Amino acid sequence: MKARHKRLGFVLAGLVGLGLATWLVMNALENNLSYFFSPTEVAGNKAPKDHVFRLGGLVQPGSLQRGQELTIRFTVTDNAHNVNVAYTGILPDLFQEGQGVIAQGRMGADGVFVADEVLAKHDENYMPPEVADALQKSHNAATGAN
Amino acid sequence: MNSRLINWFKFSSPASFYPLAGKMVPVFTLIAVMLIGVGLYMSFFVAPTDYKQGEGYRIIFVHVPAAWLSMFIYLVMAFWAALGLVFNTRLSGMMASSLAPTGAMFTFIALWTGAFWGKPMWGTWWVWDARLTSELILLFLYLGFIALQGAIDDSRRSDRAGALLILVGVVNIPIIHYSVKWWNTLHQGASVSVTQGSSMSSIMLWTMLIMALGFWAYAIAVALSRVRSIILERERDTTWVSELAEVRR
């Protein structure tokens, strides 16, 4: 066994050890590293009740209401559970019904999530408008919608 | 093992790598200029407008290749660092040092363009989600490596210390890459993946790949010309350097 084999062994063993340690830390931190809670997690009482957290999901189509005094109401869904959100402020460009959204705020006593910041979450799809139209048409044809 | 086609160890000597690098620099510079030129033209004039984000999405043609390169250069540095530790070759440490500033630059570009895109699209410049935070840590790793090497005068010791730092930090790379899968993040998932193909229209994808290849060629050209300077600096007392035409002049 030459000296360089020994050093190679040290480097490899070090990397494996570090990888293992990182994996353990990541496992221990698991949920704390998530940026937001989904409506299902909120329904399962996993989100904090008494302090600020972030709620993420899709804006349920048809749920957006622009009420009085600039307060906007909408429903965040993950297609399993829903959470109603109230927000007063300016919405980002990408905010739309059916689009991903992350709201920061706290649960009110009436079960409505009062947000003080709303961010739009973009998905990984990039395409020209014509392609998006064509996809929407074929989707509508497949699901039997208008 | 006497019948090796290429004797790789020959090029681990700075004296024989110096002229080879000198020949490769103009080739990769040319490739970089051509690919980035074509890529930028496609980014602005050929790639179509995005259906949801409008024109603002065009920043990904710089953002994504820069982010890829920031991670890839780190892996290459880790390779050189490990090689240097195991084989005790002088050139490995020089290669790692020559790549660091370019890697740091691409990391910074990725973070900067990401913030520019995030403000109109997400509604915020910055959030502390797993993807953004781990990419910021990558920038600190690069800067830490440069600072550590600068702080140690003896070049062999600074190479070894830097190599250790680089190898410890390599755990961050899979974290950056998989952060959007493992945790809920504000940053979207990968648009391009080896296993699942791409969720971009093909002309956008091609533009991005051409830009990425252009950045890659740029990184090679810059790293090689930087390593030539490092070789001259560290070997300045040797005979072969004093006999170089460009030194004698």
Interface residues (C-beta under 8 A of the other chain):
Chain A: R4 R7 L8 F10 V11 G14 L15 L18 G19 T22 M26 L33 S34 Y35 F36 F37 S38 G56 L91 P92 D93 L94 F95 Q96 Q99 I102 E117 V118 L119 A120 K121 H122 D123 E124 N125 Y126 M127 P128 P129 E130 V131 A132 D133
Chain B: P48 T49 D50 Y51 K52 Q53 Y57 I60 A82 L85 V86 F87 N88 P120 M121 W122 G123 T124 V127 W128 D129 A130 L167 V168 V170 V171 I175 W182 W183 N184 T185 L186 Q188 G189 A190 S191 S199 M200 S201 M204
